[in-house]
Amino acid sequence: MNVLYFAWVRERIGVPREDVETSAETVRDLVAELAGREERYALAFSDLDALRVAVDQELADFDAPLVGVREVAFFPPMTGG
């Protein structure tokens, strides 16, 4: 699965994207796996209220299933201007 990171999430993790092999069933499970990798991931995912997620380029919630998903993106909330 292709995992994308944007804005301060990318800055904390240190890469804009990566291919991830996972057994996670939901986005929340994927976050738990990633946060358990090392401190930079734990820091990036420490406050899920400060994050948004897109699954295959559609906004989703953290309980969204990952079956058949090819891409998950994490980013901070966006504001209009």
C-alpha positions as CSV (number, residue, x, y, z in Angstrom):
1,M,0.0,0.0,0.0
2,N,1.2,3.5,-0.8
3,V,1.2,5.8,2.2
4,L,1.5,9.5,1.6
5,Y,2.4,12.2,4.2
6,F,1.7,15.9,3.8
7,A,2.7,19.2,5.5
8,W,3.9,18.8,9.1
9,V,3.2,15.1,9.0
10,R,5.8,14.7,6.3
11,E,8.2,16.9,8.2
12,R,7.9,14.8,11.4
13,I,8.2,11.5,9.6
14,G,10.9,12.7,7.2
15,V,9.6,11.2,3.9
16,P,6.8,12.2,1.6
17,R,5.6,8.7,0.8
18,E,6.5,5.0,1.4
19,D,5.2,1.6,0.4
20,V,3.9,-0.2,3.4
21,E,3.2,-3.9,3.9
22,T,0.5,-4.2,6.5
23,S,-2.0,-6.5,8.0
24,A,-4.1,-3.6,9.3
25,E,-7.8,-3.9,8.8
26,T,-8.6,-0.2,9.3
27,V,-6.9,3.1,9.0
28,R,-6.7,3.2,12.8
29,D,-4.9,-0.1,12.8
30,L,-2.5,1.2,10.2
31,V,-1.8,4.3,12.4
32,A,-1.1,2.0,15.4
33,E,1.4,-0.1,13.3
34,L,3.1,3.0,12.0
35,A,3.3,4.7,15.4
36,G,4.9,1.6,16.8
37,R,7.7,1.8,14.3
38,E,9.8,4.5,15.9
39,E,9.5,7.8,17.7
40,R,9.2,10.0,14.6
41,Y,6.0,8.1,13.6
42,A,4.7,8.1,17.2
43,L,5.1,11.9,17.3
44,A,3.4,12.4,13.9
45,F,0.4,10.3,15.0
46,S,0.2,11.4,18.6
47,D,-2.9,13.5,18.1
48,L,-5.4,12.0,15.7
49,D,-7.7,15.0,16.1
50,A,-5.1,17.0,14.4
51,L,-5.0,14.7,11.3
52,R,-7.2,14.0,8.4
53,V,-7.0,10.9,6.2
54,A,-7.9,10.1,2.6
55,V,-8.3,6.5,1.3
56,D,-7.8,6.1,-2.4
57,Q,-8.1,9.9,-2.7
58,E,-11.4,10.2,-0.9
59,L,-11.7,11.7,2.6
60,A,-12.4,9.0,5.2
61,D,-12.4,8.4,8.9
62,F,-9.9,6.4,11.0
63,D,-12.3,3.5,11.1
64,A,-12.4,3.1,7.3
65,P,-11.6,-0.4,6.2
66,L,-8.4,-1.0,4.2
67,V,-9.5,-4.1,2.2
68,G,-8.5,-3.5,-1.4
69,V,-7.1,0.0,-0.7
70,R,-4.0,1.1,-2.7
71,E,-3.3,4.5,-1.2
72,V,-3.7,6.2,2.2
73,A,-2.8,9.8,2.8
74,F,-2.3,11.7,6.1
75,F,-2.5,15.5,6.3
76,P,-3.5,18.3,8.7
77,P,-7.0,19.8,8.4
78,M,-7.3,22.3,5.5
79,T,-8.8,25.7,5.8
80,G,-10.4,27.8,3.0
81,G,-9.3,31.1,2.0
